[in-house]
Amino acid sequence: MLRKHINLISKDKLKELPFYSWNCITLKTKRRDIDIVIKDTKTMKILIKFLVYSLYTLNGYRDTAKTIIDEMNAASFKKFSFESGI
């Protein structure tokens, strides 16, 4: 319903909307959902990269990338050890 309403708004009125849907991110916690609006694209990208890195996620769920990251770190350490002679 809301999308249909927004599609019918004139272009002049669209510029008056407080934010767009891609400016929003929802963080789900055990107790509640937290909705955040970030209008700056660069800041949004920084936040998303931080969340992906700190949560070890591939698909939005915590620790889904942990095994891949551990394997990459082990391979990197092995390569460093071989190249440096340690």
C-alpha positions in Angstrom: 0.0 0.0 0.0 2.7 2.5 0.9 4.7 1.7 -2.2 1.7 2.4 -4.4 1.1 5.6 -2.6 4.8 6.7 -3.1 4.6 5.8 -6.8 1.7 8.2 -7.2 3.5 11.1 -5.6 4.7 13.8 -8.0 8.5 14.3 -8.5 8.4 17.6 -6.7 6.8 16.0 -3.6 9.3 13.1 -3.8 12.1 15.5 -3.0 10.4 16.4 0.2 10.3 12.9 1.6 12.6 12.6 4.7 14.6 9.6 3.4 14.5 6.7 0.8 14.2 3.0 1.5 17.9 2.4 0.7 18.8 4.9 3.5 17.4 2.5 6.1 19.0 -0.5 7.8 17.4 -2.7 10.4 19.6 -4.3 13.1 17.9 -7.3 14.7 18.8 -8.1 18.3 17.4 -10.6 20.7 15.1 -8.1 22.4 14.1 -5.8 19.5 14.7 -4.5 16.0 16.6 -1.2 15.6 15.9 0.9 12.5 18.6 3.3 11.5 18.4 5.9 8.7 21.8 7.0 7.2 21.4 9.4 4.3 25.1 9.5 3.3 26.0 6.6 1.0 29.7 6.5 2.1 28.7 6.3 5.7 26.2 3.5 5.0 28.9 1.5 3.1 31.3 1.9 6.1 28.7 0.7 8.5 27.8 -2.3 6.4 31.5 -3.3 5.9 32.0 -3.0 9.7 29.0 -5.2 10.4 30.0 -7.8 7.9 33.6 -7.9 9.3 32.7 -7.8 13.0 29.9 -10.4 12.7 31.8 -12.8 10.4 28.8 -13.0 8.1 28.1 -14.1 4.6 24.4 -13.9 4.7 23.5 -11.6 7.6 23.7 -14.3 10.3 26.6 -14.2 12.8 29.6 -16.5 12.3 28.5 -17.9 8.9 31.9 -16.8 7.4 34.0 -17.9 10.4 35.3 -21.1 8.8 36.1 -19.4 5.5 38.0 -16.6 7.3 39.9 -19.1 9.5 40.9 -21.1 6.4 42.0 -17.9 4.6 44.0 -16.8 7.6 45.7 -20.3 7.9 46.6 -20.2 4.2 48.0 -16.7 4.5 50.1 -17.7 7.6 51.4 -20.8 5.8 52.4 -18.7 2.7 54.1 -16.1 5.0 55.9 -18.8 6.9 57.1 -20.4 3.6 58.3 -17.1 2.1 60.0 -15.8 5.2 61.6 -19.1 6.2 60.0 -19.2 9.7 
